[in-house]
Amino acid sequence: MDRDWFFITLQYMLPQHGLSRLVGYLANCRWPMCKTPLIRWFARHYQVNLEEAVHSGLDDYASFNDFFTRALRPGARPIAAAPDHVACPADGVISQFGRVEEGRIFQAKGLTYDVRELVAHEALAKWFRHGQFATVYLSPKDYHRVHMPLDGQLTDMLYVPGRLFSVNQVTAKHVPRLFARNERVIAVFDTPYGKMALVLVGAMIVASIETVWAGQVAPQAGRIQHTCYLNSDVVMLRKGEEMGRFKLGSTVVMLLANSELQWQPHLALDVHVRMGQTLATCSCC
């Protein structure tokens, strides 16, 4: 039996949400007999670099989630300084990037998905129909906080319920519309270079998704939740500031309406990237 086929079929059969909530419960456990062996095994197995973290001792963390969402020490991630440079939102691997072609985003060979499905809002989707995108996959060993690629004022946040398929390369190649099917949180910003959206995509065993302005956003009840911030308290975040985090790993899809975006020459598929490095340069709108 083909391994990939078995892996994909198993995901369709598993109780995705129930399994993810169980893992979330264990990840939040503060009992030393539970959290300490789990943290030690994970750090060793995935060769986690704790030298760049604020707390370098494994016993410094109150729970596995506390360890997984660990903060970095100041200066560990230099932020692209030029105002028109788009900073990478997260540590990870570039799984895809490029132009949004007539509203379609490239997922893998033979597979695309509609930006309207991804953001679940017709009016907001129009901004990105001819824009550009980058998909960053966060592996288990990576730093799991998400930061701002540009200065931005929050205009909208949407929670969209969905499935919880794994988001690794195998699943991306075989599950149609993967990122538009999974549970996700979409944050839309006005920036000096046009509209920007950061889509935090949930996945198998991702217990929750948080933002710095709203706390835990996912999971919620099974319907789309849309919050407009234009008529409420202003949420303004500078490039490099934290905007959210995953409690266990997943994927960020960055959407930019700016069609004149120029990607860095060294950028390529499967390239490892670090939060803060320059991914592209923008032209003024």
N, C-alpha and C positions, 0 to 999 in steps of 0.2 A: 504493500500500500504506500502511495506517495506521502511523504511526511508533511508537505505543505497542505495537501488536501485534507489529511487527518486533522491538522492544527486548525484549519479554517472550519471544518465541519464541527469539531468539538466546540468552537466558540458559538456557533449557532444553537447548539444544544444546551450549553451551560446556563444556569440562572445568573446572568451577568450582574444584575443589580444586587441580588442577594449575596453573591460571592464578594462583590466589591464592598458592601456594607460590613460583612464579617471581617474582611481584611482591615477595613477602616477602624473597627472596634479594637482589633488586636494592635494596630499601629498607634492607637491613642492610649493604650494600657500603660500605666505608670508603675506597675508592680515589677520590681527588679528581676524576679525569676522569669518574667515574660519578656520584658523589653531589653534587658542586657544581652542575653544570648543572641537575640535577633539583630541588634545593632552590631555586635561584634562579628557575627557571620556575614552580614551584608557588607560591612566595611572591608573585610578581608576578601570576600568573594569578588566584589566589584572594584577592588583596589581604589577605594575612595580617598581622595587627597584632602586630608584634614588640616594640613599645614596652612592652607589658605582660608580656613574658617576662623571665625571669632573664637570659638571654643574648639580646641584641638584634642581634648580628651574625650574618649567615648563615654565615660561615666558622667560627663557634664550635661548630658541630655536627659530631660525628664521623661521622654517617650520616644518611640521610634519615629513618629511624625516630627517631633522636635528636632531630631537628628536629620531627618530627610529634608526638612525645610530650613536647614542651618543657614545662618547669615555668614557672609564673607567679611573678612577683615578689610578695613579701609585701604583702598589702593590695589586690591587684588584683581580688579577688573577696570583698567583704564577705559574711560568713555570717549568715543570719537568727539573731538573738540570742536571742529568746524560746524557752524550752525546748519549747513546744508548737507551734512553727512548723516546718513541713516545708520543708527547704531543697531547692532544685533540685539534682539529682545531677550535672548536666553542662551545658555550653554547648550550645545547639542550638535546635530548633524543636519546639513542642508539636504532634505529629501527631494525638494523640487523648488524651482524659482523661475520667474519670467513674467511674460505678459498674460493678462487675462484676455482671452480671445473671444470677442462677442459674448461676454458674460460667462465663458467656460474656463475653469481652472484645471490645469493638468495635474493628475494624481499619479499615474503610472502608465506604462505603455498600454495603449488601447483604452484607457480609462480617464474620463474627465468628469467634473461635476459643476453644477450651476451655482454661481455666486449668490443667486436669490435663495437657493436652498440653504446655503451655508449660513447666511446672516438672517434668514427667516423674516425679512422685512423688505417689501418691494421698493419703497422709496429710498431706503438706505443702500440697497443693492445697486441702484442706478449710478451711484457715485463711483463704483468700482468696476463697472461693466467693461471699461476699456483701460483699466489701470494695470497695476502690477502686483505680484504676490511673492512671498517666500514662505516655505513650510519648513519649520525647524523641529526635528524630533529630539526629545530629551531622553537620553538613555538612563538607566537606573543609577549610574555613578555620577551623573551630572548634578550641578547646582540647579535647584528647582524653583527659584524665584524668577518672575518675569518682569522685565524693566522696559521703560519707555524708549522707543527708537528715536523720537523727536519730541520737542516741547509740544504739549497738547492740552486742550481744554476738553474735558469729557462732555459729550452731548447726549449719548444714549448708551444704555446697557441692556442686553437681552439675555435671559436664560432660556435655553431651548432644550427640552427633554429629548431623550433618544436612547439608542443602544449603547453598549459599552464594549465594542470590539477592541481588541488590541490594535495599536497604531504603528506597529513595527513594519519593516519593509515587506515582509511576507504577506501580511494582511492588506497592506496598501496595494499590492499587486493583484489581489484576488477578490477583494470585497468592493463592489461598485459603490461609488458615492460615499466612501468611508467617513470622511470628515463632516459630510452633511447629514450623516445618519446618527453619529454619536452625540451623546449629551455634550453641551458646550455652553460657554459664556462668551458673549461678544461685547466688546467695549469699543465705541466709536468716538473719535476725537477730531476736533478742528486743530490743524497745525498750520504753521506759516507756509507750508508747501502743499496744502490741500488736505482733504479728508484722509484719515487713517483708521483702520480697524485692527484690533488684536483679537483673534479668536482662540480662546483657550479650550482645547478639545479634550474631553474626558476619555477614559479608556478602561479596559478591564483592570480591576483592583485599584483604580484611582478613587480614593474615598471621598474627596471633596475638592472644590475649586474655590479659592478666595480672592477677593480684591481688597486693596488697601482702604477704599472708601465705603465698602458695604459689608466687609467681613465675609463669612461663608455664603456663597451664592448657590452652589450646587453641592448636593442634590436638593431639589424642591419637589413640589407637587407636579403631577404630570401635565402641565400646560405651559405655554410660552409666557414668560413674564417680561414686560418691556417697561423700563424706567427712563423717562426723559429728564435730563438734568439742566436744560436750558432755562427753565423757570424756577429752579431750586438753588440750593447752595452751590457755588461755583467749585468745581474740582479741577484744579490746574496742576499738572505734573510736568516737571522738567525732564529733559532727556537724561536717561540714566537712572532716574528714580524708579523704585519698585512700584509696580501697578497691581501685581497679583502673584499667586503661587499655587502650585499643585501639591496636594498631599498624596504622594506617589506619582509616578511619572506620566508624561503624555506628550502632546504636540501643540505648538503654537503656529497658527496661520496668520501672517502679517499681510494686510491688504493696504495698498496705497493708491489713491485716485490719480496721482501725478503720473501722467503717461510719458513724461520726459525723464523719468528716473533712469540713471545710468548705473548698472551693476558693476561692482569692482571686477577687474579683469581676472583676478585669481579665483573668483567664486566658481564653484563647480558642484555637481551632485556628489553626495557622500563626503563632502569636505567637513571636517570638524570646525566648529565656530565657537567663539566665546562671547558671552554677553558684553556689549560695549564696543566691540570692534566695528569698523566701518564695513557695511554691506553694500552701500550704494550712495550716490550723490543725487540731490534733487535740484530741479530748476524752479524758480519762483513761479507761482501760478498767476 
